């Protein structure tokens, strides 16, 4: 009987681990999508030769 309980416990642990890994994988994919969107947004900003040249530090 203890063998059956240990087997069930092992199966539950493996299932929980698989779920946790899937959630982690989805989180990483969402972060990668957010990073890609940010990179795209930054890359689409027009470049200006005078942008950032004069900085008002007294403000």
N, C-alpha and C positions, 0 to 999 in steps of 0.2 A: 504493500500500500504506500509505503514511503517513496518507492521508486516512481509510482504514478504521480504522486504529489510533486516530486522533484522535477519530473518531466513536464508537468503542467506549468510549474513555476519557471522552468527554463524557457518554455514556449512563450509565456507571457512576457518574460524579460526580452526575448528576441523581438517580439512584436513591438514592444515599447521602444526598443532601440531603433527598429526600422522606421517607426513613426517619427521619432526624434530626428533621425538623419534626413528624412524626407522634408520635414519642416525646416531644418537647417539649409538644405539644398534650395528650397523655395526662397528662403530669406536671402541667400547669396545671389540667386538669379534676379530678385527684385533690386538688390543693391547694385548689381551690374547694369541693369536697365536704367536705374537712376543715374549712375555715373556716366553711362553712354549719352543720356539725354542732356546732362550737364555739359559734357564735352562738346556735343553738337551745338548747344546754345552758345557756348563760349567761342567756338570756331566760327559761328555765323555773325559775330559782332564785327561791324566794319572797322577796319584799321584806319586810324587817323594819325598823321604825322605830328600834329600838335597836341594830341590828347595825352595829358599827364606831364607835359613839359613844364608848365608853370603851376607850382603848387603853393597855395596860400596857407602858410603855417601859422598865421596870426589869427585865424578865424576861430 
